[in-house]
């Protein structure tokens, strides 16, 4: 079991009471990071009535346990087999940056006649950014992406059938991978919950990993689209290597 403990110098209480208080504070920080998408050192120090250095030590301990990743002035949660953000939360995080990434991603179409668009909020922004006059077949497991593009005259949308995950509104399991095996896709826009040179491309859920792996196998080109928070991070299931990306 993870032990999250710290002793604040000069605190007028017993060692046991201090350690318990520190553990509760660290767990509260983790809960806030997961509910809000990130935490800020200054705001946490003010709200918890401790020094910013104490919060920084808390965040370092949480990072050492693989629960958060520190950024300038704060931290954001690391996704795992037991924790994964939902679409509602992703819609509020780093929105300007994600829009710029989406605009850049569609510059790599290079005449592709068929594309795969992954599940998630950033892929949905890529779908929005597709040029309206580009004749294209879009294959997707994402219900929001399929709904968005189905009314575009220039788009033919193929929705992959399967069980729908409520967290991401995307289809998974063997029905999806069976359909993918019948296609040869020109270009795939693929996301990941983590990407690193050591562990490759990862995602928390095995059934999602199977879909993403099948996409890589059946696509001529694969373009990764992800915000900076995904880099040097790894989650439970590996579905590809960095070398699989174009």
Residue pairs with C-beta under 8 A, 6 or more apart in sequence:
2 65
3 23
4 22
4 23
4 26
4 27
4 58
4 61
4 62
4 65
5 19
5 22
5 23
6 18
6 19
6 22
6 26
6 54
6 57
6 58
6 61
7 15
7 18
7 19
7 22
8 18
8 22
8 50
8 54
11 18
13 21
22 58
25 48
25 50
25 58
26 58
26 61
26 62
28 48
29 39
29 44
29 55
29 58
29 59
29 62
29 68
30 62
30 67
30 68
30 77
32 39
32 44
33 39
33 68
33 75
33 76
33 77
34 77
34 83
34 85
37 76
37 77
37 85
37 89
37 92
37 93
38 71
38 74
38 75
38 76
38 77
38 93
39 59
39 68
39 74
39 75
39 76
40 73
40 74
41 52
41 55
41 56
41 59
41 73
41 74
42 52
42 73
44 55
45 51
45 52
45 54
45 55
48 55
59 68
59 70
59 74
59 75
60 70
62 68
62 75
63 69
63 70
63 75
66 78
66 80
67 77
67 78
67 80
68 75
68 76
68 77
68 78
69 75
69 76
69 77
69 78
69 229
69 232
69 233
71 229
76 93
76 229
77 83
77 85
78 194
78 233
78 235
79 85
79 193
79 194
79 204
79 233
79 235
80 204
80 235
80 236
81 204
81 205
81 235
81 236
81 237
82 204
83 204
84 167
84 193
84 204
84 205
85 93
86 167
86 168
87 120
87 121
87 144
87 167
87 168
87 169
90 120
90 121
90 122
91 121
93 227
93 229
94 227
94 228
94 229
97 227
97 228
98 121
98 122
98 125
98 227
99 125
101 122
101 125
101 225
101 226
101 227
102 122
102 125
102 126
102 128
102 129
102 225
103 129
105 126
105 129
105 189
105 223
105 225
106 126
106 129
106 130
106 131
108 187
108 221
108 223
109 115
109 130
109 131
109 134
109 136
109 187
110 187
112 136
112 186
112 187
112 221
113 135
113 136
113 137
113 186
114 136
114 137
114 138
114 139
114 183
114 184
114 185
114 186
114 187
115 136
115 137
115 138
115 139
115 185
115 186
115 187
115 188
115 189
116 138
116 139
116 140
116 185
116 187
116 188
116 189
116 190
116 215
116 219
117 123
117 126
117 127
117 138
117 139
117 140
117 142
117 145
117 189
118 140
118 141
118 142
118 188
118 189
118 190
118 191
118 212
118 215
118 225
119 140
119 141
119 142
119 145
119 165
119 168
119 169
119 170
119 191
119 208
120 142
120 168
120 170
120 191
122 191
122 225
122 226
122 227
123 140
123 142
123 145
123 189
123 191
123 225
124 142
124 144
124 145
124 148
126 189
126 225
127 138
127 140
127 145
127 148
127 149
128 148
130 136
130 138
130 149
130 155
132 152
132 154
133 154
134 154
135 154
136 154
136 155
136 156
137 155
137 156
137 157
137 158
138 145
138 146
138 149
138 155
138 156
138 157
138 158
139 158
139 160
139 180
139 183
139 185
140 146
140 149
140 157
140 158
140 159
140 160
141 159
141 160
141 162
141 170
141 171
141 172
141 176
141 211
142 168
142 169
142 170
143 159
143 164
143 169
143 170
143 171
144 169
146 157
146 159
149 155
149 157
150 157
158 183
159 171
160 171
160 175
160 176
160 179
160 180
160 211
161 171
161 175
161 176
161 179
162 171
162 172
162 173
162 174
162 175
162 176
163 171
163 172
163 173
163 175
163 207
164 170
164 171
165 171
165 172
165 205
165 207
165 208
168 208
170 208
171 211
172 205
172 207
172 208
172 210
172 211
173 207
173 210
176 210
176 211
176 214
177 210
177 211
177 214
180 211
180 214
180 215
180 217
180 218
181 214
181 218
183 218
184 218
184 219
184 220
185 215
185 218
185 219
185 220
186 219
186 220
186 221
187 219
187 220
187 221
187 222
187 223
188 215
188 216
188 219
188 221
188 222
188 223
189 223
189 225
190 201
190 212
190 215
190 216
190 222
190 223
190 224
190 225
190 245
191 224
191 225
191 226
191 230
192 201
192 202
192 203
192 212
192 224
192 226
192 230
192 239
192 240
193 202
193 203
193 204
193 230
193 233
193 235
194 201
194 202
194 203
194 230
194 233
194 234
194 235
195 201
195 202
195 224
195 226
195 230
195 231
195 232
195 233
195 242
196 202
196 231
196 232
196 233
196 234
196 242
197 242
198 234
199 234
199 238
200 238
200 239
200 240
200 241
200 242
200 244
201 212
201 224
201 238
201 239
201 240
201 241
201 242
201 244
201 245
202 209
202 233
202 234
202 235
202 236
202 237
202 238
202 239
203 209
203 212
203 235
203 236
203 237
203 239
204 235
204 236
204 237
205 236
205 237
206 236
206 237
208 237
208 239
209 237
209 238
209 239
210 239
212 239
212 240
213 239
213 240
215 222
216 222
216 239
216 240
216 244
221 246
222 240
222 244
222 245
222 246
223 245
223 246
224 245
